[in-house]
Amino acid sequence: MTTKNVMKRCIARVLIVCMLGMGLPLPASAGMVTADQVNALQAGAGSERERVRSFLDRAEVQAKIQALGVDPASARARRRAER
């Protein structure tokens, strides 16, 4: 056998294994989400928004935003629009 044939057989075997692996089912899990969990996630998102707002209100951040050519007022307006 030539080296070329050996490589072809090796690649074919790898491809066969990959194709067989694609047919295997993947494990999945699902569960109920309680109202308390949803409320906790929403409360966490609110604190993240507050953190971004306080970040944008800092003087050094506003200076950097202006240095990049963005109006700080428009940056705050865009943040408010993301609700």
Secondary structure, DSSP 8 states (H G I E B T S, - for coil): --HHHHHHHHHHHHHHHHHHHHTS----------HHHHHHHHHHHHHHHHHHHHHHHSHHHHHHHHHTT--HHHHHHHHHHT-
